[in-house]
Amino acid sequence: MSSRYENLQANVLRILEPAKLGDRTSKIWDLSLFGLVVLNLIAVALESVPALQKNYGSWFYNFEIFLLLFLQSSTLLGYGQPLQTRS
């Protein structure tokens, strides 16, 4: 079990670290996180428009909560690794 867990842990850590040259999975992850942050900024800006807030306020709120939980979980996955496995 330990070996399987360590392999999974190493793969998660590799994906969550900044992409190295040739690491397509990490690059996709980095771009996805960047895209989500940009979408969040756009949603916050649009939410400040009263007409949009009135019509789409619950959508904006749910989107922000989803992103908060998603980004927090990715942070916990990245920093939840034992220190000796980080480089």
N, C-alpha and C positions, 0 to 999 in steps of 0.2 A: 504494500500500500504506500509506503513511504516514497518509493521510487516513482510511482505513478503520480502521486501528489507533487513531488518535486519537479517532475516534467511539466505538469500543468502550471505550476507556479512559475517556472522559468519561461514558459510560453506567454503567460499573461504579462509578466514583467517585460519581456521583449517587445510585445505589442504596445504596451503603454509608454515605453520610453520613447524619446524623440527618434524619428526614423533615421536609420543609417543608410548609406548608399546601397541600393539594391534590395532593401527590405520593403517590399510592396505592401504587406499587411500593415506595418507600422505607418507607412506613408498615407494609406487610406484612412487609418484611424486618426492621424493628425489632421488631415484635411476635413474629416467628418466633424471632429471637435471644433475646428475653426469655423466651419459652416454653421454649426449649431449656435456658437457664440454670436456670430453675425446675425443669424435669424432672431436670436433673443434680443439683440440690440434694436433690430427693426421692429419687433413686436412691442418693445417698451416705448419706442418713439411713436408708433401708431396708436398705442393705448392712450397716449396723452391727448389725442384728438377727440373732443367730446362726442362727436357723431359716431365715430368708430367705437369708442368706449361703450356707448349706449347699445349699439347693435352687436358688438363682438366682445364685450367685456368678459364674459365667462370663458370664451375661447382663449383670450389672451391670458387670463388667470391660470387656466388649466395647462396651457403651453408653458408658462413660466414655472409652474410646479413640476411638470414633467422634466423640464431641462434642469431644474435645481436638483431633483432626485437623480437624474442620469449623470450629471457632472459630479455630484457628490459621490456616487457609487464608483465612478471611474477613478476619482481621487483616492478613495479608500482602497480600491484594488491596487493602485500603484504604490501607495505608501504603507499598505498593510503587509508588505513583504518583510521578512527578516533582514536586518541590516547586512548580514554576511553575504546575502545573495545579490545585493545591489553593487553596481560598479561605478 
